[in-house]
Amino acid sequence: MAFKGNDPYWVMVQLGINAMAEGGSGAAKTSSAEALAAKLDRWFYAFLPSHHLTEEVSGIPVVYREEGVAKMTPLDWVSRCCQKMGFLAIDEFNTGSQSMMALLLSVLEGRRIGNLRLSSDLMLCAFMNPPHLAPNAIPIPASVRNRFFWWDWKTPVQDFLSGIEDDNYPTPHVPVVKDADMAMPKWGALVRAFLESKPEYIEASAVTDEDRSFPSLRTWRMVKIGCAGLDSINADPKQYIQLTNGCVGNEASAMFHEYVNSLGLYRAQDVLKGLVRVDFTDPHDRLMRLPAALVFHARAMKDTGELTGEMIGRGYEILVELGERGLIDCVKKPLAVMANLCRGTWRPDAAMQRRFGNLLNQIRAV
């Protein structure tokens, strides 16, 4: 079985969240990043801050006498970052100077170096060794720590053991995120509902040097995006907790998931099979997670040959009903996917087509 222990980290990387993985030296971090780049058909470059001067990032000044000015000329690897389909891994992040860290934050946060704009689709990730394994490591201030999703790297030990005899190691497992935006409204609504009920968790009241992850507006947005990404790869339930821990810290994460679990959410497979009926008078907090889950499991069941026309019809009708009851943001993308699944398998009757048409008009008006 493929090792999936670092899936939450790779989900965040693909969704454009600054992701920092901390782990031991020689633990397959960089090779895993290179494997993801290859899977996504991206060129790959690993940058080690301790091996470079700041001007190798900011550029070399070149004097243009005719114009009477000096211009910063980027090095080859920086110019390449302005091209599409790139993947830049910043390794040993905490071994550079403070000025180097400021430059790299500009790359991570704004996709720019000075006046030079990097490609908007540049994929980025960052790694670091624990300070005791990095003698030249510099401390990372809280304002910088809060800009990252933090992940404790899980070493793929079984992959190593399976290949050590003949040096034939399996390609590192990296998930590919697709359609994560379908679940964004659901998780955004859950984060909002939780913070409205527990406003003391919106921001950290105090931060210590040991706190890598802590609540802020920025990191709660990471929670929304990351959990939506985990939905798209059908992640293990414990990985949602691990991901949220790495965004807002263990205490806020535990309270958030306790709140989510208290909602008694529907099991989408049972709904599609008709084993569980949806109560449309339930609170929106419970209903809003259902649309994306219905579509995800409908597609998975189609791939395995389990999906029937009756199940598609049931899911389609539930999505329309939820949209009619005000959950338009949660159903508009799932409805489009379900409509594609219908083709050649199930056809809505005239009454359902009218209801869908009316809902479509509402969606377009939003």
Backbone hydrogen bonds, N-H to C=O, Kabsch-Sander energy under -0.5 kcal/mol:
donor,donor_aa,acceptor,acceptor_aa,energy
4,K,2,A,-0.5
7,D,4,K,-1.8
9,Y,6,N,-0.6
10,W,6,N,-1.7
11,V,7,D,-2.3
12,M,8,P,-2.0
13,V,9,Y,-2.1
14,Q,10,W,-2.0
15,L,11,V,-1.3
16,G,13,V,-1.4
17,I,12,M,-2.4
19,A,17,I,-0.6
20,M,149,F,-3.4
21,A,19,A,-0.5
21,A,126,A,-2.2
22,E,20,M,-0.5
22,E,151,W,-3.0
23,G,21,A,-0.5
23,G,128,M,-1.9
27,A,24,G,-0.8
32,S,28,A,-1.2
33,A,29,K,-1.8
34,E,30,T,-2.4
35,A,31,S,-1.7
36,L,32,S,-2.0
37,A,33,A,-2.3
38,A,34,E,-2.1
39,K,35,A,-2.2
40,L,36,L,-1.9
41,D,38,A,-1.3
42,R,37,A,-3.0
43,W,85,M,-2.1
45,Y,87,F,-2.1
47,F,45,Y,-0.5
47,F,89,A,-3.1
51,H,48,L,-1.9
52,H,49,P,-1.6
56,E,53,L,-1.4
57,V,54,T,-1.9
58,S,54,T,-2.7
59,G,55,E,-2.0
60,I,73,T,-2.6
62,V,71,K,-2.9
64,Y,69,V,-3.5
65,R,63,V,-0.7
68,G,64,Y,-1.6
69,V,64,Y,-1.6
71,K,62,V,-2.7
73,T,60,I,-2.9
73,T,71,K,-0.6
79,S,75,L,-2.3
80,R,76,D,-2.1
81,C,77,W,-1.1
82,C,79,S,-1.4
83,Q,80,R,-1.7
87,F,43,W,-1.2
88,L,123,M,-3.0
89,A,45,Y,-2.6
89,A,87,F,-0.5
90,I,88,L,-0.6
90,I,125,C,-2.9
91,D,47,F,-2.5
91,D,89,A,-0.8
93,F,127,F,-2.8
95,T,92,E,-2.1
96,G,93,F,-0.8
101,M,97,S,-2.3
102,A,98,Q,-1.9
103,L,99,S,-1.7
104,L,100,M,-2.6
105,L,101,M,-2.1
106,S,102,A,-1.5
107,V,103,L,-1.6
108,L,104,L,-2.7
109,E,105,L,-3.3
110,G,106,S,-1.6
111,R,107,V,-1.2
112,R,106,S,-1.3
113,I,116,L,-2.7
116,L,113,I,-2.4
117,R,115,N,-0.6
118,L,111,R,-2.8
118,L,116,L,-0.5
119,S,81,C,-2.4
122,L,119,S,-1.6
123,M,86,G,-2.3
125,C,88,L,-1.8
126,A,19,A,-1.9
127,F,90,I,-2.7
128,M,21,A,-2.0
133,L,130,P,-2.5
134,A,130,P,-0.5
134,A,131,P,-1.2
137,A,134,A,-2.4
138,I,94,N,-2.7
144,V,141,P,-1.0
145,R,141,P,-2.5
146,N,142,A,-2.2
147,R,144,V,-1.8
148,F,145,R,-1.6
149,F,18,N,-2.9
150,W,148,F,-0.6
150,W,246,G,-2.6
151,W,20,M,-2.6
153,W,22,E,-2.3
153,W,151,W,-0.8
155,T,153,W,-0.7
157,V,155,T,-2.4
160,F,156,P,-1.8
161,L,157,V,-2.7
162,S,158,Q,-2.3
163,G,159,D,-0.8
163,G,160,F,-0.8
164,I,160,F,-1.2
167,D,163,G,-1.1
168,N,163,G,-1.2
169,Y,167,D,-0.6
177,V,175,P,-0.6
182,M,179,D,-1.3
183,A,180,A,-1.3
184,M,181,D,-0.7
187,W,183,A,-2.1
188,G,184,M,-2.8
189,A,185,P,-2.4
190,L,186,K,-1.9
191,V,187,W,-2.5
192,R,188,G,-2.4
193,A,189,A,-2.7
194,F,190,L,-2.4
195,L,191,V,-2.6
196,E,192,R,-2.3
197,S,193,A,-1.5
198,K,194,F,-2.0
201,Y,198,K,-2.3
202,I,199,P,-1.7
204,A,215,P,-1.6
211,D,208,T,-1.0
212,R,210,E,-0.9
214,F,247,C,-0.7
220,W,216,S,-2.1
221,R,217,L,-1.5
222,M,218,R,-1.5
223,V,219,T,-1.6
224,K,220,W,-1.9
225,I,221,R,-2.3
226,G,222,M,-3.1
227,C,223,V,-2.6
228,A,224,K,-1.7
229,G,225,I,-1.9
230,L,226,G,-2.2
231,D,227,C,-1.9
232,S,228,A,-1.3
233,I,229,G,-0.7
233,I,230,L,-0.9
234,N,231,D,-1.2
235,A,230,L,-1.9
239,Q,236,D,-1.7
240,Y,236,D,-0.7
240,Y,237,P,-1.0
241,I,237,P,-0.9
242,Q,238,K,-2.1
243,L,239,Q,-2.5
244,T,240,Y,-2.3
245,N,241,I,-2.6
246,G,242,Q,-1.7
247,C,243,L,-0.6
247,C,244,T,-1.0
248,V,244,T,-2.6
249,G,244,T,-0.5
249,G,245,N,-1.7
253,S,249,G,-2.1
254,A,250,N,-2.6
255,M,251,E,-2.1
256,F,252,A,-2.2
257,H,253,S,-2.5
258,E,254,A,-1.9
259,Y,255,M,-1.9
260,V,256,F,-2.4
261,N,257,H,-2.6
262,S,258,E,-1.4
263,L,259,Y,-0.6
263,L,260,V,-1.3
264,G,261,N,-1.4
268,A,266,Y,-0.8
270,D,267,R,-0.6
271,V,267,R,-1.6
272,L,268,A,-2.4
273,K,269,Q,-1.8
274,G,271,V,-1.1
275,L,270,D,-2.2
276,V,270,D,-1.3
280,F,278,V,-0.9
282,D,279,D,-2.1
286,R,283,P,-1.5
287,L,283,P,-1.6
288,M,284,H,-2.8
289,R,286,R,-0.5
290,L,287,L,-1.8
293,A,289,R,-1.1
294,L,290,L,-2.8
295,V,291,P,-2.0
296,F,292,A,-2.4
297,H,293,A,-2.4
298,A,294,L,-2.1
299,R,295,V,-2.4
300,A,296,F,-2.0
301,M,297,H,-2.5
302,K,298,A,-1.7
303,D,299,R,-2.0
304,T,300,A,-1.2
305,G,302,K,-1.1
306,E,301,M,-2.3
307,L,301,M,-1.3
312,I,308,T,-2.0
313,G,309,G,-2.6
314,R,310,E,-2.2
315,G,311,M,-2.7
316,Y,312,I,-2.9
317,E,313,G,-2.4
318,I,314,R,-2.1
319,L,315,G,-2.3
320,V,316,Y,-2.2
321,E,317,E,-2.4
322,L,318,I,-2.6
323,G,319,L,-2.3
324,E,320,V,-2.5
325,R,321,E,-1.2
326,G,323,G,-1.6
327,L,322,L,-2.2
328,I,326,G,-0.8
331,V,327,L,-1.1
331,V,328,I,-0.7
332,K,328,I,-1.8
335,L,331,V,-2.8
336,A,332,K,-1.2
337,V,333,K,-1.9
338,M,334,P,-2.7
339,A,335,L,-2.5
340,N,336,A,-1.4
341,L,337,V,-1.9
342,C,338,M,-1.4
343,R,339,A,-0.7
343,R,340,N,-0.7
345,T,342,C,-2.7
346,W,342,C,-2.7
353,Q,349,D,-2.4
354,R,350,A,-2.1
355,R,351,A,-2.1
356,F,352,M,-2.7
357,G,353,Q,-2.4
358,N,354,R,-2.4
359,L,355,R,-2.2
360,L,356,F,-2.7
361,N,357,G,-1.9
362,Q,358,N,-1.6
363,I,359,L,-2.5
364,R,360,L,-2.4
365,A,361,N,-1.3
366,V,362,Q,-0.9
366,V,363,I,-0.9
